């Protein structure tokens, strides 16, 4: 599903350069649930951005579903994101003026299709069918994250990327969110890659990848 080969990412810093990723090699199988951990500045968010086609590497090759995507144009990358990738963010990234249902429908609009019945079903699957008309300000943090999960899953993408999905939640709510993600992962058999700094959250996954100083330091099968 995901194959990174000798990936580097360098950012210009005036007359200097900042090398964030240094020859990363990574393989994630289809249907696998993987956590990426590492200290601040280790490169984990940059890696997730590359996997999510939000950025391109400075060198190396990235294969998604056996297609080389690291040299695609911005428009082509946007198409890949719309058709193949669902995103779950720490800060939820919901539009405040829209209802929960309308926020979920956005996930379908980006993919070029809209089915309100399907959006309602996605909210039902995360236990929010009765909150469909509520705006984000009327929802708790955990409920907002459930809306974010429904939005990511509604188009049934083969790849889900989650950036600290429990980072803004208390431990009890965080466990509830991980239970939802784990159950939905089993049902849909999608591939899920998650960044987290919490070891207990990472252990919901099948494999943990530890990165440090822009390189994969070690991996752990669970």
PAVODREN-612026 format. One record per residue (C-alpha): residue number from 0; residue in three letters; x, y, z. Coordinates in pm, 1 decimal. Each point is the difference from the previous one (the first is absolute). Layout:
REM residues N
{num: NUM	residu: ALA	px: X	py: Y	pz: Z}
...
END
This chain:
REM residues 222
{num: 0	residu: UNK	px: 0.0	py: 0.0	pz: 0.0}
{num: 1	residu: UNK	px: 270.8	py: 248.5	pz: 108.5}
{num: 2	residu: UNK	px: 364.8	py: -25.0	pz: -100.1}
{num: 3	residu: UNK	px: 258.3	py: 268.2	pz: 73.7}
{num: 4	residu: UNK	px: 345.8	py: -47.0	pz: -152.4}
{num: 5	residu: UNK	px: 294.0	py: 213.1	pz: 113.9}
{num: 6	residu: UNK	px: -225.8	py: 297.5	pz: 67.4}
{num: 7	residu: UNK	px: 160.8	py: 329.9	pz: 96.3}
{num: 8	residu: UNK	px: -164.0	py: 333.6	pz: 71.8}
{num: 9	residu: UNK	px: 204.2	py: 318.4	pz: 15.9}
{num: 10	residu: UNK	px: -135.3	py: 348.3	pz: 72.1}
{num: 11	residu: UNK	px: 195.4	py: 316.0	pz: -90.4}
{num: 12	residu: UNK	px: 77.2	py: 217.7	pz: 303.7}
{num: 13	residu: UNK	px: 149.3	py: 315.0	pz: -148.4}
{num: 14	residu: UNK	px: 354.5	py: -90.2	pz: -96.9}
{num: 15	residu: UNK	px: -25.8	py: -332.6	pz: 181.3}
{num: 16	residu: UNK	px: -207.0	py: -312.9	pz: -47.8}
{num: 17	residu: UNK	px: -195.0	py: -201.0	pz: 255.5}
{num: 18	residu: UNK	px: 1.3	py: -372.7	pz: -70.0}
{num: 19	residu: UNK	px: -312.1	py: -140.1	pz: 165.4}
{num: 20	residu: UNK	px: -11.5	py: -348.2	pz: -153.1}
{num: 21	residu: UNK	px: 321.0	py: -189.4	pz: -73.0}
{num: 22	residu: UNK	px: -31.7	py: -302.2	pz: -225.1}
{num: 23	residu: UNK	px: -323.2	py: -143.3	pz: 143.1}
{num: 24	residu: UNK	px: -102.5	py: -348.3	pz: -110.7}
{num: 25	residu: UNK	px: -345.2	py: -117.8	pz: 103.3}
{num: 26	residu: UNK	px: -254.1	py: -259.0	pz: -111.2}
{num: 27	residu: UNK	px: -360.5	py: -15.7	pz: 122.9}
{num: 28	residu: UNK	px: -214.3	py: -288.9	pz: -118.2}
{num: 29	residu: UNK	px: -356.0	py: 36.7	pz: -121.5}
{num: 30	residu: UNK	px: -240.5	py: -28.4	pz: 294.0}
{num: 31	residu: UNK	px: 268.7	py: 62.2	pz: 261.3}
{num: 32	residu: UNK	px: -48.2	py: 234.7	pz: 297.7}
{num: 33	residu: UNK	px: 328.5	py: 174.6	pz: 81.4}
{num: 34	residu: UNK	px: 107.5	py: 261.3	pz: 255.0}
{num: 35	residu: UNK	px: 292.1	py: 238.0	pz: -55.0}
{num: 36	residu: UNK	px: 168.8	py: 129.7	pz: 315.4}
{num: 37	residu: UNK	px: 295.2	py: 226.7	pz: 63.2}
{num: 38	residu: UNK	px: 110.1	py: 309.1	pz: 190.8}
{num: 39	residu: UNK	px: -87.9	py: 351.7	pz: -113.1}
{num: 40	residu: UNK	px: 201.3	py: 90.5	pz: -308.8}
{num: 41	residu: UNK	px: 65.0	py: -363.1	pz: -93.3}
{num: 42	residu: UNK	px: -173.0	py: 35.0	pz: -337.9}
{num: 43	residu: UNK	px: -318.8	py: -196.0	pz: 65.8}
{num: 44	residu: UNK	px: -240.1	py: 275.0	pz: -113.3}
{num: 45	residu: UNK	px: 208.6	py: 64.3	pz: -311.2}
{num: 46	residu: UNK	px: -14.4	py: -371.8	pz: -74.9}
{num: 47	residu: UNK	px: -378.5	py: -3.9	pz: 40.3}
{num: 48	residu: UNK	px: -32.3	py: 302.2	pz: -230.3}
{num: 49	residu: UNK	px: 199.6	py: -181.4	pz: -267.1}
{num: 50	residu: UNK	px: -205.9	py: -318.1	pz: 38.8}
{num: 51	residu: UNK	px: -316.2	py: 212.4	pz: -24.3}
{num: 52	residu: UNK	px: 117.9	py: 166.3	pz: -324.3}
{num: 53	residu: UNK	px: -7.5	py: 339.8	pz: 170.0}
{num: 54	residu: UNK	px: 368.6	py: 42.9	pz: -83.4}
{num: 55	residu: UNK	px: 261.1	py: -163.6	pz: -219.4}
{num: 56	residu: UNK	px: 343.5	py: -135.1	pz: 97.4}
{num: 57	residu: UNK	px: 325.4	py: 170.6	pz: -89.8}
{num: 58	residu: UNK	px: 130.3	py: -334.0	pz: -122.1}
{num: 59	residu: UNK	px: -98.1	py: -364.2	pz: 5.5}
{num: 60	residu: UNK	px: -314.7	py: -178.1	pz: -115.1}
{num: 61	residu: UNK	px: -347.0	py: -36.5	pz: 149.9}
{num: 62	residu: UNK	px: -231.4	py: -272.0	pz: -129.2}
{num: 63	residu: UNK	px: -368.7	py: -0.7	pz: 95.1}
{num: 64	residu: UNK	px: -188.2	py: -307.3	pz: -120.7}
{num: 65	residu: UNK	px: 306.8	py: -74.3	pz: -216.6}
{num: 66	residu: UNK	px: -30.4	py: 338.0	pz: -175.0}
{num: 67	residu: UNK	px: 292.7	py: 241.4	pz: 20.7}
{num: 68	residu: UNK	px: -155.5	py: 319.5	pz: 136.2}
{num: 69	residu: UNK	px: 302.3	py: 198.4	pz: 118.5}
{num: 70	residu: UNK	px: 38.8	py: 186.5	pz: -329.6}
{num: 71	residu: UNK	px: -364.4	py: 75.8	pz: -76.3}
{num: 72	residu: UNK	px: -123.3	py: 355.1	pz: -56.2}
{num: 73	residu: UNK	px: -198.5	py: 186.4	pz: 266.6}
{num: 74	residu: UNK	px: -322.1	py: -70.6	pz: -187.3}
{num: 75	residu: UNK	px: 78.9	py: -369.7	pz: -29.7}
{num: 76	residu: UNK	px: 88.2	py: -18.6	pz: 370.0}
{num: 77	residu: UNK	px: -332.6	py: 166.6	pz: 86.4}
{num: 78	residu: UNK	px: -178.8	py: -267.2	pz: -202.9}
{num: 79	residu: UNK	px: 184.2	py: -276.4	pz: 186.1}
{num: 80	residu: UNK	px: -97.4	py: 157.2	pz: 334.5}
{num: 81	residu: UNK	px: -364.0	py: 32.0	pz: -105.0}
{num: 82	residu: UNK	px: -32.1	py: -357.4	pz: -120.5}
{num: 83	residu: UNK	px: 229.9	py: -200.4	pz: 224.2}
{num: 84	residu: UNK	px: 67.6	py: 175.2	pz: 332.0}
{num: 85	residu: UNK	px: -206.1	py: 99.9	pz: 303.7}
{num: 86	residu: UNK	px: 149.2	py: 235.7	pz: 259.2}
{num: 87	residu: UNK	px: -66.5	py: 22.7	pz: 375.3}
{num: 88	residu: UNK	px: 158.2	py: 297.4	pz: 176.1}
{num: 89	residu: UNK	px: 81.7	py: 77.4	pz: 362.5}
{num: 90	residu: UNK	px: -187.0	py: 331.3	pz: -28.4}
{num: 91	residu: UNK	px: -295.9	py: -161.1	pz: -185.2}
{num: 92	residu: UNK	px: 8.2	py: 259.8	pz: -284.9}
{num: 93	residu: UNK	px: -378.7	py: 32.9	pz: -10.7}
{num: 94	residu: UNK	px: -161.0	py: 304.4	pz: -159.8}
{num: 95	residu: UNK	px: -168.1	py: 185.3	pz: 289.7}
{num: 96	residu: UNK	px: -292.0	py: 135.5	pz: -202.5}
{num: 97	residu: UNK	px: -107.4	py: -344.5	pz: -122.5}
{num: 98	residu: UNK	px: -194.0	py: -273.3	pz: 178.4}
{num: 99	residu: UNK	px: 154.8	py: -335.7	pz: 80.0}
{num: 100	residu: UNK	px: -180.0	py: -150.3	pz: -298.2}
{num: 101	residu: UNK	px: 119.8	py: 272.8	pz: -238.3}
{num: 102	residu: UNK	px: 357.8	py: -44.1	pz: 124.4}
{num: 103	residu: UNK	px: -18.2	py: -372.2	pz: -76.5}
{num: 104	residu: UNK	px: -142.6	py: 75.7	pz: -344.1}
{num: 105	residu: UNK	px: 312.2	py: 206.5	pz: -73.7}
{num: 106	residu: UNK	px: 199.4	py: -321.8	pz: -6.1}
{num: 107	residu: UNK	px: -219.8	py: -116.7	pz: -286.2}
{num: 108	residu: UNK	px: 3.9	py: 330.5	pz: -188.0}
{num: 109	residu: UNK	px: 380.3	py: -12.6	pz: -18.1}
{num: 110	residu: UNK	px: -33.4	py: -341.2	pz: -165.4}
{num: 111	residu: UNK	px: -248.4	py: 138.8	pz: -254.2}
{num: 112	residu: UNK	px: -314.8	py: -164.6	pz: 131.5}
{num: 113	residu: UNK	px: -266.4	py: 74.7	pz: 259.4}
{num: 114	residu: UNK	px: -236.4	py: -239.8	pz: 174.2}
{num: 115	residu: UNK	px: -174.2	py: 143.5	pz: 307.0}
{num: 116	residu: UNK	px: -131.8	py: -342.4	pz: 98.0}
{num: 117	residu: UNK	px: 352.9	py: -137.6	pz: 0.3}
{num: 118	residu: UNK	px: 120.0	py: 296.9	pz: 207.6}
{num: 119	residu: UNK	px: -275.1	py: -65.2	pz: 255.4}
{num: 120	residu: UNK	px: 100.8	py: -364.9	pz: 14.6}
{num: 121	residu: UNK	px: 361.3	py: 101.3	pz: 65.3}
{num: 122	residu: UNK	px: -112.9	py: 212.4	pz: 296.1}
{num: 123	residu: UNK	px: -209.9	py: -291.2	pz: 124.1}
{num: 124	residu: UNK	px: 303.0	py: -229.1	pz: -9.9}
{num: 125	residu: UNK	px: 187.6	py: 231.3	pz: 236.7}
{num: 126	residu: UNK	px: -304.6	py: 37.0	pz: 228.8}
{num: 127	residu: UNK	px: -100.4	py: 354.0	pz: -97.8}
{num: 128	residu: UNK	px: -321.0	py: -45.0	pz: -198.6}
{num: 129	residu: UNK	px: -191.1	py: 215.1	pz: 249.5}
{num: 130	residu: UNK	px: 256.2	py: 282.0	pz: -23.6}
{num: 131	residu: UNK	px: -5.4	py: 39.2	pz: -378.5}
{num: 132	residu: UNK	px: -145.4	py: 351.8	pz: 6.7}
{num: 133	residu: UNK	px: 236.0	py: 132.0	pz: 270.2}
{num: 134	residu: UNK	px: 288.5	py: 231.3	pz: -85.9}
{num: 135	residu: UNK	px: 352.4	py: -69.2	pz: 134.6}
{num: 136	residu: UNK	px: -38.7	py: 260.4	pz: 278.8}
{num: 137	residu: UNK	px: -293.9	py: -204.2	pz: 129.5}
{num: 138	residu: UNK	px: 201.0	py: -322.6	pz: 15.3}
{num: 139	residu: UNK	px: 256.8	py: -126.9	pz: 250.1}
{num: 140	residu: UNK	px: 358.5	py: -65.9	pz: -107.5}
{num: 141	residu: UNK	px: -65.7	py: -370.5	pz: -24.5}
{num: 142	residu: UNK	px: -312.2	py: 59.2	pz: -209.2}
{num: 143	residu: UNK	px: 189.4	py: 232.7	pz: -232.7}
{num: 144	residu: UNK	px: 263.9	py: -265.8	pz: -50.6}
{num: 145	residu: UNK	px: -273.2	py: -252.3	pz: -80.6}
{num: 146	residu: UNK	px: -128.3	py: 237.2	pz: -268.3}
{num: 147	residu: UNK	px: 355.8	py: 23.5	pz: -132.9}
{num: 148	residu: UNK	px: 20.2	py: -381.0	pz: -12.0}
{num: 149	residu: UNK	px: -335.0	py: -23.0	pz: -180.0}
{num: 150	residu: UNK	px: 116.1	py: 260.6	pz: -253.3}
{num: 151	residu: UNK	px: 320.3	py: -196.6	pz: -65.8}
{num: 152	residu: UNK	px: -178.2	py: -334.1	pz: -38.9}
{num: 153	residu: UNK	px: -311.8	py: 103.6	pz: -192.7}
{num: 154	residu: UNK	px: 164.6	py: -32.5	pz: -342.6}
{num: 155	residu: UNK	px: 141.7	py: -341.5	pz: 99.6}
{num: 156	residu: UNK	px: 364.6	py: 86.4	pz: -77.1}
{num: 157	residu: UNK	px: 257.4	py: -280.2	pz: -2.6}
{num: 158	residu: UNK	px: 236.5	py: 209.8	pz: 216.9}
{num: 159	residu: UNK	px: -76.6	py: 188.2	pz: 324.1}
{num: 160	residu: UNK	px: 259.6	py: 236.1	pz: 148.7}
{num: 161	residu: UNK	px: -47.9	py: 117.9	pz: 358.6}
{num: 162	residu: UNK	px: 219.0	py: 273.4	pz: 149.8}
{num: 163	residu: UNK	px: -18.1	py: -19.9	pz: 381.4}
{num: 164	residu: UNK	px: -372.9	py: -92.7	pz: -10.9}
{num: 165	residu: UNK	px: -22.9	py: -10.4	pz: 381.4}
{num: 166	residu: UNK	px: 243.9	py: 283.4	pz: 73.3}
{num: 167	residu: UNK	px: -267.3	py: 250.5	pz: 109.1}
{num: 168	residu: UNK	px: -209.5	py: -249.1	pz: 195.5}
{num: 169	residu: UNK	px: 2.9	py: -132.6	pz: 356.1}
{num: 170	residu: UNK	px: 116.1	py: -359.4	pz: 45.7}
{num: 171	residu: UNK	px: -351.3	py: -148.8	pz: 26.7}
{num: 172	residu: UNK	px: -125.4	py: 175.5	pz: -314.4}
{num: 173	residu: UNK	px: 324.0	py: -87.3	pz: -177.6}
{num: 174	residu: UNK	px: -58.6	py: -368.9	pz: 68.8}
{num: 175	residu: UNK	px: -357.0	py: 32.9	pz: -132.6}
{num: 176	residu: UNK	px: 130.5	py: 155.5	pz: -321.6}
{num: 177	residu: UNK	px: 258.7	py: -275.5	pz: -43.0}
{num: 178	residu: UNK	px: -267.2	py: -265.1	pz: 55.0}
{num: 179	residu: UNK	px: -204.2	py: 158.9	pz: -280.4}
{num: 180	residu: UNK	px: 301.6	py: 20.2	pz: -231.6}
{num: 181	residu: UNK	px: 101.0	py: -359.7	pz: 72.3}
{num: 182	residu: UNK	px: -351.0	py: -134.1	pz: -58.9}
{num: 183	residu: UNK	px: -47.0	py: 196.1	pz: -322.5}
{num: 184	residu: UNK	px: 343.2	py: -113.9	pz: -118.3}
{num: 185	residu: UNK	px: -104.8	py: -361.6	pz: 48.5}
{num: 186	residu: UNK	px: -327.6	py: 57.5	pz: -184.6}
{num: 187	residu: UNK	px: 141.4	py: 184.9	pz: -300.4}
{num: 188	residu: UNK	px: 343.2	py: -165.8	pz: -17.5}
{num: 189	residu: UNK	px: 159.5	py: 331.2	pz: -96.1}
{num: 190	residu: UNK	px: 361.2	py: 89.7	pz: 72.7}
{num: 191	residu: UNK	px: 44.0	py: 234.8	pz: 296.6}
{num: 192	residu: UNK	px: 316.2	py: 192.6	pz: 83.7}
{num: 193	residu: UNK	px: -7.3	py: 204.3	pz: 318.8}
{num: 194	residu: UNK	px: 237.5	py: 241.1	pz: 170.3}
{num: 195	residu: UNK	px: -15.9	py: -0.1	pz: 378.4}
{num: 196	residu: UNK	px: 223.9	py: 84.7	pz: 294.0}
{num: 197	residu: UNK	px: -201.2	py: -223.6	pz: 234.9}
{num: 198	residu: UNK	px: 133.1	py: -353.9	pz: 37.4}
{num: 199	residu: UNK	px: -332.8	py: -140.3	pz: 122.9}
{num: 200	residu: UNK	px: -176.8	py: 142.8	pz: -305.4}
{num: 201	residu: UNK	px: 266.9	py: -138.3	pz: -234.3}
{num: 202	residu: UNK	px: -53.0	py: -347.9	pz: 141.1}
{num: 203	residu: UNK	px: -344.1	py: -13.7	pz: -162.3}
{num: 204	residu: UNK	px: 190.7	py: -44.9	pz: -327.1}
{num: 205	residu: UNK	px: 162.1	py: -308.5	pz: -149.7}
{num: 206	residu: UNK	px: 342.0	py: 158.8	pz: -36.0}
{num: 207	residu: UNK	px: 184.2	py: 298.7	pz: 146.8}
{num: 208	residu: UNK	px: 266.4	py: 182.0	pz: -199.9}
{num: 209	residu: UNK	px: 239.5	py: 214.7	pz: 203.0}
{num: 210	residu: UNK	px: 180.8	py: 280.2	pz: -179.9}
{num: 211	residu: UNK	px: 277.1	py: 225.0	pz: 125.0}
{num: 212	residu: UNK	px: 201.3	py: 271.4	pz: -174.4}
{num: 213	residu: UNK	px: -179.6	py: -61.2	pz: -329.0}
{num: 214	residu: UNK	px: 65.3	py: -373.9	pz: -17.0}
{num: 215	residu: UNK	px: -185.5	py: -317.1	pz: 94.7}
{num: 216	residu: UNK	px: 171.2	py: -101.9	pz: 323.5}
{num: 217	residu: UNK	px: -181.2	py: -328.4	pz: 67.0}
{num: 218	residu: UNK	px: -332.7	py: -176.0	pz: -40.5}
{num: 219	residu: UNK	px: -213.9	py: -208.7	pz: 231.2}
{num: 220	residu: UNK	px: -257.2	py: -262.8	pz: -96.2}
{num: 221	residu: UNK	px: -293.6	py: -26.7	pz: 241.8}
END
